[in-house]
Amino acid sequence: MAKHVETQADCIFCKIIAGQVPSSRVYEDDDVLAFMDINPVTKGHTLVVPKAHHRDQLDTPPAVLAALAERIPKVAAAVLKATQADGFNVFQFNGTAAGQVVFHIHYHIIPRHLGDNAFAPWRHTQYDEGEIQRLAEQIRGNLRP
């Protein structure tokens, strides 16, 4: 499977951060920018991005992830208040198969209202006999140093 490569020069979010592409900014500091998604799932859909270009969760240094995690609740609270939403989702996609379209790590804050039907219910699956234990062992093995 080919890995999608997007350079900083090609990155729409890097262009937004640099001011080369217009955006509706809602929060900004030295490390993080939050701006409105131009194709919202619901009104108030906001993106939170690091100013440094990193492809996805696995490519992003822990300090940058921590900075994002620190800002998301602050931005989400402001989105909730502005939209009078009943709740919100925070989504982050990694790789094309997971739905990532822009290859600059970003988090979606999506305000939700009861009954908005913005997303279909999760599709659940079942493990075959013994499969959950085998997969758990493989994951544990991959976590060992």
N, C-alpha and C positions, 0 to 999 in steps of 0.2 A: 504494500500500500504506500503510495507516494505521500510524503509529508508536505503539507502546504507551507510555503515559505513566503512571508511578507516582510519586507525590509521596513525599517523606520521611515525611509524616504517614500515608500508606497502607502504607509499606514494613514488611514483617514483620521484616526484618533490623534496621532502625532501631529497631523495638520491642524486639527481643532485646537490642541494644546498650544501650538505655535501661533495660533491666531490667523492661519492661512485659510481656514474654512470657518464660516460663521456658525455660532452655536448659541443656545440659550443657557448660559452658565448659571448655576444656582449655588455653587460652593467652590472655593478655590483656596489652596494654601500652597506652600512650597513644594509639596510632594503629591498632592491629590487634586483632581478636578472632578466635579459632578456637573452634568448637563442633561438637558431634556433629550429624550430619544425622539427623533423626527418621525419614527414609525411606531407609535406607542401601542402596547397591548391594551392599556387603559390610559385615560388621561392622567397625566402626572408621572408617567413612566420615566424614570431618571436613571442615567448611567453614572457609575462611579469608577474612575480610572486612575491608575498611577500616572504621573507625568513621565516617568521613565518607561521606555518601551520594553515590555516583556511579553512573550507570546501567549503563555497560559499559566495555569496554576503551578505546573511542574518546572517552568522556566523562571518563575518569579522568586527572588530572594525572600527569606522569612521576614526580614525587616520591612519590606515593601508590603507583604501580605498583612503584617501587623498594622501598618499605617492605614491600609484599606479597611481592615476590620474595625479599627478605632473610629473611622469617619462614617461608616455605613449607618450605624444607629442614629447619629446626629442628623444625617441627611434624610433617613427614613422618617424620623419624627417630624421633620419639617414638611415632607411630602404628605404624610398622614394629616397633619393639621391643615395644610393648604387644600387638600382634596376632600377632607372630611370622610376619609375612607374608614372602613370597619377593620381593616387589616392590610397586610402587604406580604408579597413574596419577594425573596432575594434569590436570584438565579445567577449562576456563573457556569459557562459552557467551556469545555476543553476538547478541541479537535472537531473536525468536520462531522464525524459520526455523531457527536453529542450536540450538534447544532451551532457550533461556533462559526461565525461569519466574518467577524473582524478579528484578526489575529494579534490583538493587543489586549492583554487581560483586562476584563471589565466585569462589573457586577451590575445587574439589573435590579432596580427597586421598582416593583410594580404594585401600585395601590389597588386594593380590592374592596369591593362593596358586596355585601350579602346578595346572592342571586345574580351576580354579574356574568356568570358562566364564561369567564375569560379563558379557562382551561378545561379540557375534558378530564374526567377522573383518571388517576393513575391506572395503568394497566398492570395488574399483578400476575405473576407467574408462579409455578411450583417447582421445587427441586425433585429429581428422581431419588429413589431410595439410596441413601448414603452419599449423595452428591454434595449436600451442604457441608458435611464433615470433610470430604476430600478437598473441596474448594477452600474451606477455612484453613486447612493444613497448608495448602499451597500459598495462601496469603500470608500466614504466619511465617512460612519459610522465606518468603520474599522480604519480610520485615527484619529478619535476623541480619546482624552485621556481617 
